[in-house]
Amino acid sequence: MVKASWSSGKAPIWARCSVLVMRIGVGDNDEVYEWLEDWAEVPSPDEARIGWAHHGLAVTSSGDIVSFHPERPDVVIFGADGRFLRSCPTRLKEGHGITLVDENGQEFIWVADPGKKMRRSADGAYGPEEATAQGQVVKFSLDGIEVLSLPRPAHPVYENGFYAPTSVAVDEVRHGGSGDVWVADGYGQHLVHRYRADGTYVQTLSGEEGAGSFNCPHGIFIDRRHTRPELWVADRGNSRAQVYGLDGAFLRVVGQGFLNSPSAFASYGESIVVAELHARLAVLGADDDLIGYLGENGEVCALAGWPNGVDAGQHPVRMPALQPGRFNSPHGLAADADGNLYVAEWLIGGRTIKLARVPR
């Protein structure tokens, strides 16, 4: 079992009572993880309890975890043990997608902000905070200094259409890349845009050049497991990933038939891990084949009010059926250098899980 509670103290908020492990793979290739429930020491816990968490995750080279507060517009950084290190206020609505880059030894984060946030009203109901501006993509230093803001894409669809970016991927120069920045407009016009490193708009992908129009391209990720890097697009509404070259050329579809709600990606070794909003992680092998699922819990998605519960007045409340070892609504995902996985779930109060990889 895993014991978890909210805390405003200095100790991590999780404590292991006994080992809860998860296995995936076959025979000698098994990967074993220890599930650490609500592992992160979230600051301002009273506010966090009512915040509808909807954010991404990233990992620094030192192993710190970059997250976003469930209620406040703050970037939050934890140590690998879940201890709260610091937070940085921003002008964003939501840290929906967080991507870390390294430029000449200095680390930065790119944050995709859809421009909207679910807020609790005085009567206990939740609704979208009125959007006062379009969504945005902003680059920050790790001490919270804003470095660059990308302009809304110069595409005719935005003459009347709302821009609501959800994810960022960068073709980093340190890996021999161009420096190009890719942005997924997952909640707006269902497009993926390409910029130069200086913010110059270059190109738009719609999915029509591939397997068909994107339906909520929620997450994007540059996969560097192989010699030729690839851009993966989580085409969530179509239950698949579409894969492109970094020149924008369509390559293939992945996951048709075994993905149901891909939302974010992370890689470790030869595997790529997919966060699926409908209560599981999918682990794919070097050939994009399905190895298996972690924490699968699809039945929770049929409960009233999912990803939350409902009270007697039919207002959303924190999901009462959360169980260690079983996911509720994986949204943000990151992996560190040791293959540990970090998952941020989409629900009131948030839920951050660490799957600590057990060395063989």
Secondary structure, DSSP 4 states (H G I P E B T S, - for coil): -EEE----SSS-SEEESS--EEEESSGGG-EEEEEETT-S--SSHHHHHH-EE----EE-TTS-EEEE-SSSSEEEEE-TTS-EEEEEE-S-S---EEEEEEETTEEEEEEEE-S--EEE-TTS-EEEPPP-S--EEEEEETTS-EEEEEPPP--GGGGTSPP---EEEE--GGGT----EEEEETTTTSEEEEE-TTS-EEEEE-STTTTS--S-EEEEEEE-SSSS-EEEEEEGGGTEEEEEETTS-EEEEE-TTT-S-EEEEEEETTEEEEEETTTEEEEE-TTS-EEEEES--GGGGGSTTTTSEE-TTS-EE--TT-BTTB-S-EEEEEE-TT--EEEEE-EET--EEEEEEEP-
